[in-house]
Amino acid sequence: MLSAATTLRYLERLRVPRPGRPTTTALFALHRAHVERVPYETLEIQLGRPTSIDPGESVERILGGRGGYCYHLNGAFAALLSSLGYRVTWHLAGVQAGADSPAGANGNHLALTVACEGRTWFADVGLADALYTPMPLREGTYSQAGMTFGLRASEAAPGGWRFDHDPQGSFPGMDFRAGPASPADFMAQHEYLSTSPESPFATTACVFRRDAHGVDVLRGCVLTRIDGEGRRKHELTTDEAWFAVLRARFGLALDDLSGSERHGLWNRVREVHLAREAMSQVS
């Protein structure tokens, strides 16, 4: 639970008025505002200063103008919703990285369900380029903001649920268990994702921002816009252009970084990009 003052600051960050009571309409407005204004990003790992997944610390990072990945975003969002009177449950989940990767709730993702006005909703502001609004927790196909998703019984997490991403999404799907989870259930995967040299978050800087029409994606030096007009890519070749995109497209001013930290971050991102380009030319 957040203090009244912190809850107010969080709502101001989202630019959403305080709901009078926990309603489905307010839940949808909060979810939309979160994915539009708080980016999914892994820049702290690129900077060599991984964070904890304590919800209170995640909230403070968001209030400071930053984002995070699933544990941070959904952990903070759950704390906000609980403070507004919603009944929120954490779930052990697992994002399937690719079609050849195993499915299952291995803890590399935190999913949320929210009980409100007699219905249960699957809510997820930490799924990168996926949900724009909550989905009813029932089997079906759902269209949102230019993408189509599926929700069905999970084959890999018996008794749980399977979220099937849109074909143009960044991963095939995600499974989550039915029962409740706690922060301790995610510590091992968080340590791997935030500190292992083999973690995809350590090898590639990535930032996502969802909106009503599509999604902006920054992977390394490549900015991609995905919407009803298709997929458009643009390579950023200078640090000025890269940091300008972070500010304008993703709301990440990064004013807390020193000049040397900004220089080091850009050099790391650019070196990885150029190395991958060289490998692709060889192959």
Secondary structure by P-SEA (a helix, b strand, c coil): cccaaaaaaaaaaacccccccccaaaaaaaaaaaaaccccccccccccbbbbccaaaaaaaaaacccccaaaaaaaaaaaaaaaccbbbbbbbbbcccccccccccccbbbbbbbcccccccccccccccccccccccbbbbbcccbbbbbccccccccbbbbbccccccccbbbbbcccccccccaaaaaaaccccccccccbbbbbbbccccbbbbcccbbbbbccccbbbbbbccaaaaaaaaaaccccccccccaaaaaaaaaaaaaaaaaaaaaaaac
